[in-house]
Amino acid sequence: MDAIKKSIAVKIFLCFLFVFILLGTADYFGRDFVIDYVGDAYVFVSLGAFFLLAFLSFLFYFTFPFRKVFHEMKALLTGHQYKKIFTQRVDEVGILAHFFNEVTKNFERIAVDVEEGKRMSKELSVGSDIQRHILPAAMPNIPGIRLFGSTRPASEVGGDSFDITTAGDNTYVYVGDVTGHGLPAGLIMVMVNTLIRTFSEINPTGYDIIVNTNRILKQRIEPRRFMTCVLLRWNSKENKMYYTGAGHEHIMIYHKAQGVCEVKQTGGIALGMVPDVSKIVREEEISFATGDCVVLYSDGIVEAKNMSGEMFGVTRLKNSIEAYAGQSQPQDLFTQISRDLGTFVGSHIQEDDITLIAVQRA
């Protein structure tokens, strides 16, 4: 019985078998019984009625269902409106209908995913535009120093940030790196950028800016999110440079008179890790004579890998600075370091955001 239910071919075979038996029986008994007692007309009418019934059954049971399935398939293939096929049949028609329903269901799911992807891409594009407008469009002219910097995100929205802002005699330059990259990191980057700009207007030291930025940021981000940064403060009246570290990468300080690059730890703790950093961070002065240069960077530079999996590292960055800082302007130094990094990395994919700033004493 299952074979009959699940196969149209079996049903057609049984119909033909039944007709064959019927015709054979009529031929065998027709002369002696059917023709003598019933008559030829009755035999022909019975056979005609049977074939008509068989034709109608074939039409409604086979032809129309197949036509329905093929009609919806044609609509799908030609891009027209199609409908789901409802059937409880388990034969070939049922299999075709089930296959059609599954295919269209997957198409609809893919269409939803594509639309969602377009929506997310649009949101990322908006986020990227916002982030790009927050970053400095051009390097400002600051009395006593020359500087140049840029960032290159690994995705549409990066977690690296830098900014340059002046309030009174103080000019603040900072580099920050949020854990991870993408939209969540970009949102934190925007928050930190805004907080540092705001607090630089009301706080005179880098220490106060970092402490207050951390206090506000910690209340508004997930525990697993944080941002390392280092903040420079150049006081044009005193002609002094200070720095405040928040768990960021080393500061590279090139001393022109000695022709060497000092690698200095920034200290402190990343923003957003603990509620209060007032007893952890501190502002310190940097020895900064004429021609000296301070380089700030994110870990996307020193952790950049070549095709062999080897990292660029702090030593190579230090060597590049010592090779070029003595006879270069900040923009030229930036270009030379970028070139060395690009030569080292080769065709290896960029895995993290990259930020670099060079600040030179005029």
Secondary structure, DSSP 8 states (H G I E B T S, - for coil): -HHHHH-HHHHHHHHHHHHHHHHHHHHHHIIIIIIIII-HHHHHHHHHHHHHHHHHHHIIIIIHHHHHHHHHHHHHHTT-----------SHHHHHHHHHHHHHHHHHHHHHHHHHHHHHHHHHHHHHHHHHHHS-SS---BTTEEEEEEEE-SSSS-SEEEEEEEETTEEEEEEEEESS-SHHHHHHHHHHHHHHHHHHTT-SSHHHHHHHHHHHHHTTS-TT--EEEEEEEEETTTTEEEEEEEB---EEEEETTTTEEEEE---S--BTSSS--TTT--EEEE---TT-EEEEE-HHHHT-B-TTS-B-HHHHHHHHHHHHGGG--HHHHHHHHHHHHHHHHTT----S-EEEEEEEE-
